[in-house]
Amino acid sequence: MHIKDTFTLKTNIIIKNRLCKSAMTEGIANSMNHCNQRHGNLYTKWARGGVGLSITGNVQVDRRFMEGPGNVSIEKDTYLDQLDDLKSWAESGKINGTQLWMQISHAGRQTPQSIAKEPFAPSQVQLKIPGKAYGLPKEMSEDDIQDVIERFVFVAKVAKETGFTGIQLHSAHGYLLSQFLSPDINQRDDTWGGSIDNRAKLLLTIIKRCKYELGEDFPISVKLNSTDFQKGGFSSEDSIYVAKLLENEGIHLLEISGGTYEQPRLIGLDDVSINPDRSIKRKESTIAREAFFLDYAEKIRNNVSMPLMVTGGFRTLEGMNSALNSGVCDIIGIARPLCGDPNAANKLLEGDIQELPSYEKTLQIGRGILSTSSRILQIQAINAFSQMAWFYIQIKRMGDNLNPSMKLGILKAFWLNNKDEKKVLKNLDL
Ligand SMILES: Cc1cc2nc3c(=O)[nH]c(=O)nc-3n(C[C@H](O)[C@H](O)[C@H](O)COP(=O)(O)O)c2cc1C
């Protein structure tokens, strides 16, 4: 098995190779949170870059509760205004025979205060990270939950109508669907909380409704945490259980990731929450295998036979081929390497390189300090956000048809991205 091999989904849709550009927030929507030519420019680059499957950054179902000010959001009242732009985004992302799936999400309690002072969440449990960037959430009412379901289904229908070839429901990384799954965040005592079946009900209801509206043949994927890495949170056992439910529901592809804003394991970083729990360590075997979640994925693979994709940390051709050959996963998700070199997948597929670039290795504020004192939590949190900022700026540059800049430093990226977000926020027509 090789990353060059094709992969056939159950509905006979062929993905031309085993590499997927995993979802990454673009942050380049206009003041109405509509997509535009910048999305077309960016996804043209990634489609030309060789991946078989490309998944968009999280498209929001509700502008009031976005993950960032530059997110694309699709809403009933205004979607017609961006229909043409959505169609041309889809066209651009599909060139070169690429599959283009829209990731759909609601940020829930991970909505920044600058967007919503009182975000929505399953229960009134606030994010525990330094600073006051995230407000105390409102516990959602039954009507709020029904509205969220309708919004997910609506965005999924628009995705299909405008030419995206599939959708992915974002149920990982601590956003709303993942919050419902987590027993420490979802403390409801109605039918949406309590047992794992109840906590998974929102995700499953949305899938059932999407299948009904889009048809069995339209690919539906889910991105799921292998665990939240939080004591009393969504565990590896929960994840296996939900994977089985998803298999029964007949989804086309399950992407496995892990972590939340408090536990940014998705990008390989440690606990940045207030009172960090240092007892949950990354397993040595996982570190050695380069991909962060392969051990967890293996347990899921032992319980389900649906197609699996694993994302996080994959860099070497050898590591990717060995994961495919072991049968643990069918598709390899990659994200950050494609921010610095949108053509990196082609190079790997053609054998020009044996390893994707690991930009994150050189992007750390106070590297020496951190290794001696992991208690400098603020620095750790700033570090996590700054690293992300570096990748955001490269994405924005590509949206403007510029090449990524290797001269950009992490502090400058942090400053530039903050400045840009403030400007976007100020102009936002909320
Ligand atoms: C700038 C940036 C934005 C991201 N945005 C999203 C997102 O919108 N949805 C999502 O599911 N994951 C998002 N991620 C996580 C990636 O999809 C991926 O899981 C993570 O970067 C680990 O893969 P990597 O080691 O190949 O980068 C984002 C990551 C980065 C660096």
The ligand as a Tripos MOL2 file, in Angstrom:
@<TRIPOS>MOLECULE
LIG
   31    33     1     0     0
SMALL
NO_CHARGES

@<TRIPOS>ATOM
      1 C1         -4.1940   27.1240   11.0220 C.3       1 LIG1
      2 C2         -4.9900   25.8890   11.3880 C.ar      1 LIG1
      3 C3         -6.3720   25.9090   11.2940 C.ar      1 LIG1
      4 C4         -7.1020   24.7510   11.6120 C.ar      1 LIG1
      5 N1         -8.4570   24.7730   11.4470 N.ar      1 LIG1
      6 C5         -9.1570   23.6220   11.5890 C.ar      1 LIG1
      7 C6        -10.5360   23.5760   11.2570 C.ar      1 LIG1
      8 O1        -11.1520   24.5490   10.8050 O.2       1 LIG1
      9 N2        -11.1690   22.3890   11.4360 N.ar      1 LIG1
     10 C7        -10.5280   21.2660   11.9030 C.ar      1 LIG1
     11 O2        -11.1510   20.2260   12.0250 O.2       1 LIG1
     12 N3         -9.2300   21.2890   12.2000 N.ar      1 LIG1
     13 C8         -8.5260   22.4230   12.0470 C.ar      1 LIG1
     14 N4         -7.1810   22.4260   12.2810 N.ar      1 LIG1
     15 C9         -6.5180   21.1670   12.6860 C.3       1 LIG1
     16 C10        -5.9660   20.4070   11.4760 C.3       1 LIG1
     17 O3         -7.0010   19.9520   10.6310 O.3       1 LIG1
     18 C11        -5.1340   19.1880   11.9120 C.3       1 LIG1
     19 O4         -5.9920   18.3260   12.6380 O.3       1 LIG1
     20 C12        -3.9160   19.5540   12.7590 C.3       1 LIG1
     21 O5         -3.2520   20.6900   12.2280 O.3       1 LIG1
     22 C13        -2.9190   18.3960   12.8460 C.3       1 LIG1
     23 O6         -2.4460   18.0210   11.5850 O.3       1 LIG1
     24 P1         -0.9410   18.4190   11.0960 P.3       1 LIG1
     25 O7          0.0030   17.8890   12.1430 O.co2     1 LIG1
     26 O8         -0.7650   17.7410    9.7800 O.co2     1 LIG1
     27 O9         -0.8970   19.8900   11.0110 O.co2     1 LIG1
     28 C14        -6.4380   23.5750   12.0290 C.ar      1 LIG1
     29 C15        -5.0370   23.5830   12.1260 C.ar      1 LIG1
     30 C16        -4.3160   24.7060   11.8150 C.ar      1 LIG1
     31 C17        -2.8170   24.6580   11.9090 C.3       1 LIG1
@<TRIPOS>BOND
     1     1     2 1
     2     2     3 ar
     3     2    30 ar
     4     3     4 ar
     5     4     5 ar
     6     4    28 ar
     7     5     6 ar
     8     6     7 ar
     9     6    13 1
    10     7     8 2
    11     7     9 ar
    12     9    10 ar
    13    10    11 2
    14    10    12 ar
    15    12    13 ar
    16    13    14 ar
    17    14    15 1
    18    14    28 ar
    19    15    16 1
    20    16    17 1
    21    16    18 1
    22    18    19 1
    23    18    20 1
    24    20    21 1
    25    20    22 1
    26    22    23 1
    27    23    24 1
    28    24    25 2
    29    24    26 1
    30    24    27 1
    31    28    29 ar
    32    29    30 ar
    33    30    31 1
@<TRIPOS>SUBSTRUCTURE
     1 LIG1         1 GROUP 0 **** ****
